Each structure stands twice: as structure tokens, then as C-alpha cells.
Amino acid sequence: MDVSHIGRWPPDSSTIFGLGILAGVALFWWTGVPEVGLIAAAAVKILLPQHRPGEEEGPLDVAEEVAETLA
């Protein structure tokens, strides 16, 4: 079994999608407002960098990319 994908940063797009759903559902259950869940899911998708096959980035490169996104 190949487990080389576990702990890779930036994560695959399917991992980002799953984290977005998890965040959206958690906040929807907590607040009861569907729009809050949608905003949380979108924020996860926007803020987490996506892994691009064939492109290896170090953790500092990813941190710089996130900082530029937030700035």
C-alpha cells in the first residue's frame, strides 16, 4: 500500500475538497445557518494551496504563497 501521499504539503485537491466539506458541515451544525457553512467551505478552498503534480515546493514557498494570498 502506497502511503507517500499522507502528510504531503500542499495537499491534493480531493483533500482540500474534503476539508472544505468538513468545515462547512461543522459550522452549519454549530450555527444552524447554511450560509456560514458555505462561506467556511469556500474559505478552505481559497486559502489552502493546491498540490500541482510535478511541482515540488518547500514549506516556506507554500507559506509565502499563503501570505501573498492573504495580503
PDB file of N, CA, C and O in Angstrom:
ATOM      1  N   MET A   1       0.845  -1.176   0.000  1.00  0.00           N
ATOM      2  CA  MET A   1       0.000   0.000   0.000  1.00  0.00           C
ATOM      3  C   MET A   1       0.892   1.241   0.000  1.00  0.00           C
ATOM      4  O   MET A   1       1.816   1.364   0.804  1.00  0.00           O
ATOM      5  N   ASP A   2       0.596   2.141  -0.907  1.00  0.00           N
ATOM      6  CA  ASP A   2       1.380   3.364  -1.045  1.00  0.00           C
ATOM      7  C   ASP A   2       0.808   4.441  -0.133  1.00  0.00           C
ATOM      8  O   ASP A   2      -0.340   4.855  -0.290  1.00  0.00           O
ATOM      9  N   VAL A   3       1.611   4.888   0.814  1.00  0.00           N
ATOM     10  CA  VAL A   3       1.167   5.930   1.741  1.00  0.00           C
ATOM     11  C   VAL A   3       2.001   7.199   1.590  1.00  0.00           C
ATOM     12  O   VAL A   3       2.064   8.011   2.513  1.00  0.00           O
ATOM     13  N   SER A   4       2.637   7.375   0.439  1.00  0.00           N
ATOM     14  CA  SER A   4       3.502   8.538   0.244  1.00  0.00           C
ATOM     15  C   SER A   4       2.711   9.844   0.191  1.00  0.00           C
ATOM     16  O   SER A   4       3.285  10.917   0.379  1.00  0.00           O
ATOM     17  N   HIS A   5       1.408   9.772  -0.061  1.00  0.00           N
ATOM     18  CA  HIS A   5       0.588  10.984  -0.154  1.00  0.00           C
ATOM     19  C   HIS A   5       0.193  11.528   1.214  1.00  0.00           C
ATOM     20  O   HIS A   5      -0.264  12.667   1.310  1.00  0.00           O
ATOM     21  N   ILE A   6       0.358  10.745   2.266  1.00  0.00           N
ATOM     22  CA  ILE A   6      -0.045  11.184   3.602  1.00  0.00           C
ATOM     23  C   ILE A   6       0.958  12.206   4.127  1.00  0.00           C
ATOM     24  O   ILE A   6       2.162  11.952   4.141  1.00  0.00           O
ATOM     25  N   GLY A   7       0.472  13.324   4.544  1.00  0.00           N
ATOM     26  CA  GLY A   7       1.332  14.365   5.101  1.00  0.00           C
ATOM     27  C   GLY A   7       2.012  15.238   4.063  1.00  0.00           C
ATOM     28  O   GLY A   7       2.848  16.071   4.412  1.00  0.00           O
ATOM     29  N   ARG A   8       1.670  15.064   2.795  1.00  0.00           N
ATOM     30  CA  ARG A   8       2.295  15.888   1.751  1.00  0.00           C
ATOM     31  C   ARG A   8       1.686  17.287   1.793  1.00  0.00           C
ATOM     32  O   ARG A   8       0.479  17.450   1.968  1.00  0.00           O
ATOM     33  N   TRP A   9       2.538  18.283   1.631  1.00  0.00           N
ATOM     34  CA  TRP A   9       2.062  19.655   1.595  1.00  0.00           C
ATOM     35  C   TRP A   9       2.553  20.311   0.340  1.00  0.00           C
ATOM     36  O   TRP A   9       3.746  20.189   0.062  1.00  0.00           O
ATOM     37  N   PRO A  10       1.783  20.975  -0.424  1.00  0.00           N
ATOM     38  CA  PRO A  10       0.361  21.237  -0.254  1.00  0.00           C
ATOM     39  C   PRO A  10      -0.467  19.992  -0.556  1.00  0.00           C
ATOM     40  O   PRO A  10      -0.029  19.137  -1.325  1.00  0.00           O
ATOM     41  N   PRO A  11      -1.647  19.877   0.031  1.00  0.00           N
ATOM     42  CA  PRO A  11      -2.479  18.682  -0.132  1.00  0.00           C
ATOM     43  C   PRO A  11      -3.094  18.591  -1.520  1.00  0.00           C
ATOM     44  O   PRO A  11      -3.158  19.574  -2.258  1.00  0.00           O
ATOM     45  N   ASP A  12      -3.546  17.382  -1.858  1.00  0.00           N
ATOM     46  CA  ASP A  12      -4.241  17.164  -3.128  1.00  0.00           C
ATOM     47  C   ASP A  12      -5.571  17.902  -3.128  1.00  0.00           C
ATOM     48  O   ASP A  12      -6.083  18.291  -2.078  1.00  0.00           O
ATOM     49  N   SER A  13      -6.121  18.088  -4.323  1.00  0.00           N
ATOM     50  CA  SER A  13      -7.390  18.809  -4.435  1.00  0.00           C
ATOM     51  C   SER A  13      -8.524  18.055  -3.747  1.00  0.00           C
ATOM     52  O   SER A  13      -9.440  18.677  -3.211  1.00  0.00           O
ATOM     53  N   SER A  14      -8.474  16.723  -3.755  1.00  0.00           N
ATOM     54  CA  SER A  14      -9.532  15.963  -3.087  1.00  0.00           C
ATOM     55  C   SER A  14      -9.478  16.164  -1.573  1.00  0.00           C
ATOM     56  O   SER A  14     -10.517  16.174  -0.913  1.00  0.00           O
ATOM     57  N   THR A  15      -8.282  16.324  -1.023  1.00  0.00           N
ATOM     58  CA  THR A  15      -8.145  16.582   0.410  1.00  0.00           C
ATOM     59  C   THR A  15      -8.696  17.954   0.751  1.00  0.00           C
ATOM     60  O   THR A  15      -9.378  18.114   1.763  1.00  0.00           O
ATOM     61  N   ILE A  16      -8.408  18.942  -0.077  1.00  0.00           N
ATOM     62  CA  ILE A  16      -8.928  20.291   0.144  1.00  0.00           C
ATOM     63  C   ILE A  16     -10.449  20.285   0.067  1.00  0.00           C
ATOM     64  O   ILE A  16     -11.121  20.923   0.876  1.00  0.00           O
ATOM     65  N   PHE A  17     -10.987  19.560  -0.910  1.00  0.00           N
ATOM     66  CA  PHE A  17     -12.441  19.459  -1.054  1.00  0.00           C
ATOM     67  C   PHE A  17     -13.054  18.837   0.195  1.00  0.00           C
ATOM     68  O   PHE A  17     -14.069  19.320   0.697  1.00  0.00           O
ATOM     69  N   GLY A  18     -12.442  17.768   0.696  1.00  0.00           N
ATOM     70  CA  GLY A  18     -12.943  17.104   1.900  1.00  0.00           C
ATOM     71  C   GLY A  18     -12.869  17.991   3.130  1.00  0.00           C
ATOM     72  O   GLY A  18     -13.797  18.013   3.938  1.00  0.00           O
ATOM     73  N   LEU A  19     -11.766  18.725   3.278  1.00  0.00           N
ATOM     74  CA  LEU A  19     -11.633  19.638   4.413  1.00  0.00           C
ATOM     75  C   LEU A  19     -12.663  20.763   4.345  1.00  0.00           C
ATOM     76  O   LEU A  19     -13.193  21.194   5.369  1.00  0.00           O
ATOM     77  N   GLY A  20     -12.940  21.231   3.133  1.00  0.00           N
ATOM     78  CA  GLY A  20     -13.952  22.270   2.960  1.00  0.00           C
ATOM     79  C   GLY A  20     -15.337  21.783   3.357  1.00  0.00           C
ATOM     80  O   GLY A  20     -16.091  22.499   4.015  1.00  0.00           O
ATOM     81  N   ILE A  21     -15.667  20.558   2.952  1.00  0.00           N
ATOM     82  CA  ILE A  21     -16.962  19.986   3.329  1.00  0.00           C
ATOM     83  C   ILE A  21     -17.035  19.812   4.839  1.00  0.00           C
ATOM     84  O   ILE A  21     -18.050  20.135   5.457  1.00  0.00           O
ATOM     85  N   LEU A  22     -15.960  19.301   5.434  1.00  0.00           N
ATOM     86  CA  LEU A  22     -15.939  19.091   6.881  1.00  0.00           C
ATOM     87  C   LEU A  22     -16.122  20.411   7.637  1.00  0.00           C
ATOM     88  O   LEU A  22     -16.900  20.480   8.589  1.00  0.00           O
ATOM     89  N   ALA A  23     -15.410  21.449   7.218  1.00  0.00           N
ATOM     90  CA  ALA A  23     -15.532  22.755   7.873  1.00  0.00           C
ATOM     91  C   ALA A  23     -16.933  23.328   7.678  1.00  0.00           C
ATOM     92  O   ALA A  23     -17.515  23.877   8.615  1.00  0.00           O
ATOM     93  N   GLY A  24     -17.470  23.206   6.483  1.00  0.00           N
ATOM     94  CA  GLY A  24     -18.802  23.732   6.212  1.00  0.00           C
ATOM     95  C   GLY A  24     -19.880  23.040   7.019  1.00  0.00           C
ATOM     96  O   GLY A  24     -20.764  23.698   7.569  1.00  0.00           O
ATOM     97  N   VAL A  25     -19.817  21.708   7.098  1.00  0.00           N
ATOM     98  CA  VAL A  25     -20.817  20.957   7.861  1.00  0.00           C
ATOM     99  C   VAL A  25     -20.687  21.270   9.348  1.00  0.00           C
ATOM    100  O   VAL A  25     -21.695  21.446  10.032  1.00  0.00           O
ATOM    101  N   ALA A  26     -19.461  21.341   9.853  1.00  0.00           N
ATOM    102  CA  ALA A  26     -19.261  21.620  11.281  1.00  0.00           C
ATOM    103  C   ALA A  26     -19.834  22.985  11.651  1.00  0.00           C
ATOM    104  O   ALA A  26     -20.522  23.117  12.664  1.00  0.00           O
ATOM    105  N   LEU A  27     -19.554  23.992  10.841  1.00  0.00           N
ATOM    106  CA  LEU A  27     -20.074  25.319  11.160  1.00  0.00           C
ATOM    107  C   LEU A  27     -21.586  25.411  10.950  1.00  0.00           C
ATOM    108  O   LEU A  27     -22.268  26.134  11.677  1.00  0.00           O
ATOM    109  N   PHE A  28     -22.111  24.688   9.965  1.00  0.00           N
ATOM    110  CA  PHE A  28     -23.570  24.674   9.789  1.00  0.00           C
ATOM    111  C   PHE A  28     -24.244  24.058  11.007  1.00  0.00           C
ATOM    112  O   PHE A  28     -25.237  24.592  11.500  1.00  0.00           O
ATOM    113  N   TRP A  29     -23.713  22.933  11.502  1.00  0.00           N
ATOM    114  CA  TRP A  29     -24.292  22.309  12.696  1.00  0.00           C
ATOM    115  C   TRP A  29     -24.169  23.211  13.909  1.00  0.00           C
ATOM    116  O   TRP A  29     -25.068  23.262  14.748  1.00  0.00           O
ATOM    117  N   TRP A  30     -23.053  23.924  14.001  1.00  0.00           N
ATOM    118  CA  TRP A  30     -22.818  24.775  15.171  1.00  0.00           C
ATOM    119  C   TRP A  30     -23.729  26.003  15.173  1.00  0.00           C
ATOM    120  O   TRP A  30     -24.297  26.367  16.202  1.00  0.00           O
ATOM    121  N   THR A  31     -23.859  26.641  13.990  1.00  0.00           N
ATOM    122  CA  THR A  31     -24.621  27.882  13.920  1.00  0.00           C
ATOM    123  C   THR A  31     -26.059  27.687  13.457  1.00  0.00           C
ATOM    124  O   THR A  31     -26.939  28.453  13.850  1.00  0.00           O
ATOM    125  N   GLY A  32     -26.314  26.678  12.632  1.00  0.00           N
ATOM    126  CA  GLY A  32     -27.641  26.472  12.064  1.00  0.00           C
ATOM    127  C   GLY A  32     -27.925  27.348  10.862  1.00  0.00           C
ATOM    128  O   GLY A  32     -29.046  27.355  10.352  1.00  0.00           O
ATOM    129  N   VAL A  33     -26.926  28.090  10.401  1.00  0.00           N
ATOM    130  CA  VAL A  33     -27.102  28.998   9.265  1.00  0.00           C
ATOM    131  C   VAL A  33     -26.350  28.412   8.060  1.00  0.00           C
ATOM    132  O   VAL A  33     -25.124  28.306   8.100  1.00  0.00           O
ATOM    133  N   PRO A  34     -27.066  28.029   6.985  1.00  0.00           N
ATOM    134  CA  PRO A  34     -26.405  27.399   5.842  1.00  0.00           C
ATOM    135  C   PRO A  34     -25.340  28.282   5.182  1.00  0.00           C
ATOM    136  O   PRO A  34     -24.332  27.779   4.685  1.00  0.00           O
ATOM    137  N   GLU A  35     -25.567  29.582   5.180  1.00  0.00           N
ATOM    138  CA  GLU A  35     -24.617  30.478   4.524  1.00  0.00           C
ATOM    139  C   GLU A  35     -23.247  30.453   5.206  1.00  0.00           C
ATOM    140  O   GLU A  35     -22.219  30.586   4.541  1.00  0.00           O
ATOM    141  N   VAL A  36     -23.231  30.284   6.519  1.00  0.00           N
ATOM    142  CA  VAL A  36     -21.962  30.224   7.253  1.00  0.00           C
ATOM    143  C   VAL A  36     -21.179  28.991   6.822  1.00  0.00           C
ATOM    144  O   VAL A  36     -19.960  29.048   6.661  1.00  0.00           O
ATOM    145  N   GLY A  37     -21.879  27.881   6.636  1.00  0.00           N
ATOM    146  CA  GLY A  37     -21.219  26.667   6.165  1.00  0.00           C
ATOM    147  C   GLY A  37     -20.641  26.831   4.777  1.00  0.00           C
ATOM    148  O   GLY A  37     -19.537  26.360   4.502  1.00  0.00           O
ATOM    149  N   LEU A  38     -21.376  27.495   3.898  1.00  0.00           N
ATOM    150  CA  LEU A  38     -20.884  27.733   2.536  1.00  0.00           C
ATOM    151  C   LEU A  38     -19.657  28.641   2.542  1.00  0.00           C
ATOM    152  O   LEU A  38     -18.705  28.410   1.796  1.00  0.00           O
ATOM    153  N   ILE A  39     -19.681  29.661   3.372  1.00  0.00           N
ATOM    154  CA  ILE A  39     -18.540  30.578   3.457  1.00  0.00           C
ATOM    155  C   ILE A  39     -17.312  29.855   3.998  1.00  0.00           C
ATOM    156  O   ILE A  39     -16.202  30.075   3.514  1.00  0.00           O
ATOM    157  N   ALA A  40     -17.500  28.993   4.999  1.00  0.00           N
ATOM    158  CA  ALA A  40     -16.370  28.247   5.561  1.00  0.00           C
ATOM    159  C   ALA A  40     -15.781  27.298   4.523  1.00  0.00           C
ATOM    160  O   ALA A  40     -14.560  27.195   4.405  1.00  0.00           O
ATOM    161  N   ALA A  41     -16.631  26.605   3.770  1.00  0.00           N
ATOM    162  CA  ALA A  41     -16.146  25.691   2.742  1.00  0.00           C
ATOM    163  C   ALA A  41     -15.379  26.448   1.658  1.00  0.00           C
ATOM    164  O   ALA A  41     -14.337  25.983   1.195  1.00  0.00           O
ATOM    165  N   ALA A  42     -15.883  27.597   1.258  1.00  0.00           N
ATOM    166  CA  ALA A  42     -15.200  28.403   0.243  1.00  0.00           C
ATOM    167  C   ALA A  42     -13.873  28.937   0.761  1.00  0.00           C
ATOM    168  O   ALA A  42     -12.892  28.993   0.021  1.00  0.00           O
ATOM    169  N   ALA A  43     -13.841  29.329   2.033  1.00  0.00           N
ATOM    170  CA  ALA A  43     -12.601  29.852   2.609  1.00  0.00           C
ATOM    171  C   ALA A  43     -11.514  28.789   2.632  1.00  0.00           C
ATOM    172  O   ALA A  43     -10.352  29.088   2.356  1.00  0.00           O
ATOM    173  N   VAL A  44     -11.873  27.553   2.956  1.00  0.00           N
ATOM    174  CA  VAL A  44     -10.883  26.469   2.945  1.00  0.00           C
ATOM    175  C   VAL A  44     -10.351  26.281   1.539  1.00  0.00           C
ATOM    176  O   VAL A  44      -9.142  26.144   1.354  1.00  0.00           O
ATOM    177  N   LYS A  45     -11.214  26.270   0.553  1.00  0.00           N
ATOM    178  CA  LYS A  45     -10.793  26.079  -0.842  1.00  0.00           C
ATOM    179  C   LYS A  45      -9.894  27.216  -1.307  1.00  0.00           C
ATOM    180  O   LYS A  45      -8.929  26.985  -2.035  1.00  0.00           O
ATOM    181  N   ILE A  46     -10.202  28.436  -0.896  1.00  0.00           N
ATOM    182  CA  ILE A  46      -9.427  29.595  -1.342  1.00  0.00           C
ATOM    183  C   ILE A  46      -8.085  29.685  -0.622  1.00  0.00           C
ATOM    184  O   ILE A  46      -7.067  29.972  -1.252  1.00  0.00           O
ATOM    185  N   LEU A  47      -8.068  29.445   0.685  1.00  0.00           N
ATOM    186  CA  LEU A  47      -6.865  29.692   1.476  1.00  0.00           C
ATOM    187  C   LEU A  47      -5.826  28.578   1.413  1.00  0.00           C
ATOM    188  O   LEU A  47      -4.632  28.847   1.548  1.00  0.00           O
ATOM    189  N   LEU A  48      -6.256  27.323   1.210  1.00  0.00           N
ATOM    190  CA  LEU A  48      -5.278  26.243   1.147  1.00  0.00           C
ATOM    191  C   LEU A  48      -4.712  26.132  -0.259  1.00  0.00           C
ATOM    192  O   LEU A  48      -5.466  26.058  -1.229  1.00  0.00           O
ATOM    193  N   PRO A  49      -3.385  26.119  -0.376  1.00  0.00           N
ATOM    194  CA  PRO A  49      -2.790  25.960  -1.706  1.00  0.00           C
ATOM    195  C   PRO A  49      -3.026  24.550  -2.217  1.00  0.00           C
ATOM    196  O   PRO A  49      -3.108  23.606  -1.431  1.00  0.00           O
ATOM    197  N   GLN A  50      -3.135  24.405  -3.526  1.00  0.00           N
ATOM    198  CA  GLN A  50      -3.423  23.113  -4.129  1.00  0.00           C
ATOM    199  C   GLN A  50      -2.141  22.492  -4.664  1.00  0.00           C
ATOM    200  O   GLN A  50      -1.298  23.177  -5.243  1.00  0.00           O
ATOM    201  N   HIS A  51      -2.005  21.173  -4.459  1.00  0.00           N
ATOM    202  CA  HIS A  51      -0.839  20.444  -4.958  1.00  0.00           C
ATOM    203  C   HIS A  51      -0.911  20.342  -6.481  1.00  0.00           C
ATOM    204  O   HIS A  51      -1.946  19.982  -7.042  1.00  0.00           O
ATOM    205  N   ARG A  52       0.174  20.656  -7.122  1.00  0.00           N
ATOM    206  CA  ARG A  52       0.248  20.536  -8.577  1.00  0.00           C
ATOM    207  C   ARG A  52       1.250  19.441  -8.893  1.00  0.00           C
ATOM    208  O   ARG A  52       2.428  19.578  -8.565  1.00  0.00           O
ATOM    209  N   PRO A  53       0.805  18.342  -9.531  1.00  0.00           N
ATOM    210  CA  PRO A  53       1.722  17.234  -9.829  1.00  0.00           C
ATOM    211  C   PRO A  53       2.925  17.702 -10.638  1.00  0.00           C
ATOM    212  O   PRO A  53       2.801  18.491 -11.575  1.00  0.00           O
ATOM    213  N   GLY A  54       4.079  17.201 -10.254  1.00  0.00           N
ATOM    214  CA  GLY A  54       5.307  17.551 -10.947  1.00  0.00           C
ATOM    215  C   GLY A  54       5.969  18.807 -10.420  1.00  0.00           C
ATOM    216  O   GLY A  54       7.081  19.140 -10.830  1.00  0.00           O
ATOM    217  N   GLU A  55       5.312  19.498  -9.531  1.00  0.00           N
ATOM    218  CA  GLU A  55       5.860  20.727  -8.967  1.00  0.00           C
ATOM    219  C   GLU A  55       6.109  20.505  -7.485  1.00  0.00           C
ATOM    220  O   GLU A  55       5.167  20.351  -6.706  1.00  0.00           O
ATOM    221  N   GLU A  56       7.365  20.488  -7.101  1.00  0.00           N
ATOM    222  CA  GLU A  56       7.706  20.278  -5.699  1.00  0.00           C
ATOM    223  C   GLU A  56       8.020  21.611  -5.053  1.00  0.00           C
ATOM    224  O   GLU A  56       8.897  22.343  -5.511  1.00  0.00           O
ATOM    225  N   GLU A  57       7.306  21.920  -3.996  1.00  0.00           N
ATOM    226  CA  GLU A  57       7.515  23.168  -3.273  1.00  0.00           C
ATOM    227  C   GLU A  57       7.901  22.850  -1.841  1.00  0.00           C
ATOM    228  O   GLU A  57       7.431  21.872  -1.259  1.00  0.00           O
ATOM    229  N   GLY A  58       8.749  23.673  -1.290  1.00  0.00           N
ATOM    230  CA  GLY A  58       9.101  23.529   0.106  1.00  0.00           C
ATOM    231  C   GLY A  58       8.062  24.209   0.981  1.00  0.00           C
ATOM    232  O   GLY A  58       7.256  24.997   0.486  1.00  0.00           O
ATOM    233  N   PRO A  59       8.069  23.916   2.275  1.00  0.00           N
ATOM    234  CA  PRO A  59       7.085  24.525   3.178  1.00  0.00           C
ATOM    235  C   PRO A  59       7.164  26.050   3.208  1.00  0.00           C
ATOM    236  O   PRO A  59       6.143  26.720   3.364  1.00  0.00           O
ATOM    237  N   LEU A  60       8.373  26.604   3.058  1.00  0.00           N
ATOM    238  CA  LEU A  60       8.488  28.063   3.076  1.00  0.00           C
ATOM    239  C   LEU A  60       7.882  28.691   1.830  1.00  0.00           C
ATOM    240  O   LEU A  60       7.307  29.778   1.897  1.00  0.00           O
ATOM    241  N   ASP A  61       8.007  28.009   0.687  1.00  0.00           N
ATOM    242  CA  ASP A  61       7.388  28.519  -0.535  1.00  0.00           C
ATOM    243  C   ASP A  61       5.870  28.560  -0.390  1.00  0.00           C
ATOM    244  O   ASP A  61       5.220  29.510  -0.825  1.00  0.00           O
ATOM    245  N   VAL A  62       5.323  27.530   0.217  1.00  0.00           N
ATOM    246  CA  VAL A  62       3.876  27.473   0.420  1.00  0.00           C
ATOM    247  C   VAL A  62       3.440  28.559   1.395  1.00  0.00           C
ATOM    248  O   VAL A  62       2.413  29.205   1.186  1.00  0.00           O
ATOM    249  N   ALA A  63       4.212  28.764   2.456  1.00  0.00           N
ATOM    250  CA  ALA A  63       3.882  29.806   3.429  1.00  0.00           C
ATOM    251  C   ALA A  63       3.903  31.182   2.783  1.00  0.00           C
ATOM    252  O   ALA A  63       3.048  32.017   3.077  1.00  0.00           O
ATOM    253  N   GLU A  64       4.861  31.426   1.913  1.00  0.00           N
ATOM    254  CA  GLU A  64       4.918  32.710   1.201  1.00  0.00           C
ATOM    255  C   GLU A  64       3.703  32.881   0.294  1.00  0.00           C
ATOM    256  O   GLU A  64       3.154  33.977   0.185  1.00  0.00           O
ATOM    257  N   GLU A  65       3.284  31.790  -0.360  1.00  0.00           N
ATOM    258  CA  GLU A  65       2.129  31.859  -1.250  1.00  0.00           C
ATOM    259  C   GLU A  65       0.848  32.166  -0.459  1.00  0.00           C
ATOM    260  O   GLU A  65       0.013  32.951  -0.910  1.00  0.00           O
ATOM    261  N   VAL A  66       0.696  31.553   0.702  1.00  0.00           N
ATOM    262  CA  VAL A  66      -0.479  31.823   1.542  1.00  0.00           C
ATOM    263  C   VAL A  66      -0.438  33.269   2.039  1.00  0.00           C
ATOM    264  O   VAL A  66      -1.466  33.945   2.066  1.00  0.00           O
ATOM    265  N   ALA A  67       0.747  33.743   2.433  1.00  0.00           N
ATOM    266  CA  ALA A  67       0.874  35.114   2.922  1.00  0.00           C
ATOM    267  C   ALA A  67       0.519  36.116   1.815  1.00  0.00           C
ATOM    268  O   ALA A  67      -0.125  37.133   2.076  1.00  0.00           O
ATOM    269  N   GLU A  68       0.941  35.824   0.585  1.00  0.00           N
ATOM    270  CA  GLU A  68       0.590  36.710  -0.527  1.00  0.00           C
ATOM    271  C   GLU A  68      -0.915  36.697  -0.788  1.00  0.00           C
ATOM    272  O   GLU A  68      -1.498  37.728  -1.126  1.00  0.00           O
ATOM    273  N   THR A  69      -1.548  35.522  -0.631  1.00  0.00           N
ATOM    274  CA  THR A  69      -2.979  35.422  -0.834  1.00  0.00           C
ATOM    275  C   THR A  69      -3.741  36.244   0.182  1.00  0.00           C
ATOM    276  O   THR A  69      -4.733  36.892  -0.152  1.00  0.00           O
ATOM    277  N   LEU A  70      -3.279  36.220   1.430  1.00  0.00           N
ATOM    278  CA  LEU A  70      -3.967  36.946   2.496  1.00  0.00           C
ATOM    279  C   LEU A  70      -3.687  38.429   2.475  1.00  0.00           C
ATOM    280  O   LEU A  70      -4.472  39.214   3.006  1.00  0.00           O
ATOM    281  N   ALA A  71      -2.568  38.835   1.863  1.00  0.00           N
ATOM    282  CA  ALA A  71      -2.179  40.264   1.861  1.00  0.00           C
ATOM    283  C   ALA A  71      -2.983  41.066   0.868  1.00  0.00           C
ATOM    284  O   ALA A  71      -2.781  42.274   0.743  1.00  0.00           O
TER     285      ALA A  71
END
